[in-house]
Amino acid sequence: DATPVLTELMRTCPGFGGRQEDAAEGLILLLDKMHPDVSRLFESVYRMDIYCDSCRDVMRPNVGQQAHNETMIYVPIERNFVTIDTSGNPFEQFLAGHMSRLDAWPCPKCGVVSDENHAAMRIARLIKRPEILVVAFNKYDLKWRGPEYGQNIELKNASPELGFRAAQMDGDGDSCRAKYSLTGVIRHYGGHESGHYNVVCRRPSGVWLFDDAVAGNADFRAEIGDYMLIYS
């Protein structure tokens, strides 16, 4: 029964519970109220670097932007990322590390501004895996359309071998894999102003669908309404 949890959130978070609430925002609010040891179970850390195609150099952003902590991992809406690993399936590759374009970025070393002829790429590499992995898709527009996810995945810290200036990228983490099993999928149907959630989750007795007061047997099958994935 989640009633005590929701009651406490409404008591401590003014405005919560009086409108169409978002599941991802609700998780963040909940973890903010939990003991730090609990919140850390959900925390992943990505190291951020930038690659300039003009001078072919890899550099780190300013202090404070070198690492990015995530409570959940968001799949970019535009899907214009490039994976930086070739092992595992595309979903695992994306989680381990990916690159996305930076437009109109002036390189501090060569001075060239990135454009369609001279690319600059933001490189995100996983350097700390979470105990509980939460992945969020865009629920209003594209929702889930890939990369394909599985019930069981193996996630590793991204390799420093990127194929260019690898010597500058070493020293973070290890390459040991961590195994995760899908334990829950939160689905959203509707748009910005209204909608409906249900959840498919794994229980000791099997996989179940919970939809308001209705509960029944189900299975994990990718659907267009998939919004959040929970692995442990």
Beta strands, then each sheet from edge to edge (+ up, - down):
strand 1: 44-52
strand 2: 57-59
strand 3: 67-70
strand 4: 73-74
strand 5: 82-83
strand 6: 97-101
strand 7: 120-128
strand 8: 133-136
strand 9: 152-156
strand 10: 177-190
strand 11: 195-203
strand 12: 206-211
strand 13: 214-217
strand 14: 226-231
sheet 1: 2+ 1- 3+
sheet 2: 2+ 1- 7+ 6- 5+
sheet 3: 4+ 8+ 14- 10+ 9-
sheet 4: 4+ 8+ 14- 10+ 11- 12+ 13-
end
